[in-house]
């Protein structure tokens, strides 16, 4: 993922073929920029949660405030697979990569159920609410990827594409499985692990397919800069064109009522939970085009964005409690007291309507800008510390 990849450097090692002495080269800056950009976009949505602004809706500004953040999760999963491939180029054997992925996956799952659970809610009511969010999904997908990295990258990528396209077959399979397995695999929703309730926001399928496709995409990122830029651009254009054609046909086949949203909204309003093939075409195509553009990005802005992309998990662990704390401050300033809703079970807690709590979009984007600015200093510091780490322990963050 963007959040959890272990490497962004190339070597001359081919996992699954033979062990060689790793030879490190420069980081691929375009991947750092792409990860950093989706981290920034993701922060918009998490401010939106605490702002009480709905996840979409007829007003165009509200709709696109939510829609622009849809690129985060697909990019996380895709680049996590790419990062796994590039990390494998540095390690001695596929077994070493597999062990790393299992350990990283277990760490992400543990962080989701502890640190992130507290950061989202500011409460300790574990007996009544737990969250299986994006770190949970990425963690389990990494564990599953540990069994795939023994195969050639092109085969892993092909498996990923097949899972994405054919994800519908997992619906009946998940329905036949006992809970919570069915919910974790594809169904989502609220379920229980023993007596512990858990809200499953991100399921395994199709995200394991996106991560596997990203692993295969790692081969593209080994190409010289100009060549991989061309390949990324062509792939991105092809996926985006496929989305526009298929989604337009889908919208044209629907019978719209008088109160239906505009056709553009219906075209862009694709299913995210679980992520449909159209949703992934819509988001991954532009993501690949952005990676192509990032190959030529230079200057201060690109450096700032890349800084976030070099420490994505560190950013993720900091940004939710920071945004939550800023929402507490905003509530106190606006209402004279902290709204009890801010200690609810987010991100599922419904906004406090009709108390007038909901923020304007101007305030939402102001708090977002403040949060990103505040995060830059610790992220820059940690990026430097991790790059100088000789123990290898900080690679997990």
Secondary structure, DSSP 4 states (H G I P E B T S, - for coil): -TTT----B--S--TTT---------B-HHHHHHHHHHHHHHHHHHHHHHHT--SS-SSHHHHHHHHGGGHHHHHHHHHHHHHHHHHHTTSS-HHHHHHHHHHHHHHHHHHIIIIIHHHHHS---TTT--EE-HHHHHHHHHHHHTTTTTS-HHHHHHHHHHHHHTTTHHHHHHHHSPTTHHIIIII-EEEEETTEEEEE-S-STTHHHHHHHHHHHTTGGGS-HHHHHHHHHHHHHHHHHHHHHHHHHHHHHS---TTSPPHHHHHH---TTTTPHHHHHHHHHHHHHHHHHHTT--SHHHHHHHHHHHTHHHHHHHHHHHHHHHHHHHHHHHHSS--GGGGS-TTTSPP-TTTT-PPPHHHHHHHHHHHHHHHHHHHHHHHHHHHH-SSSGGGG-
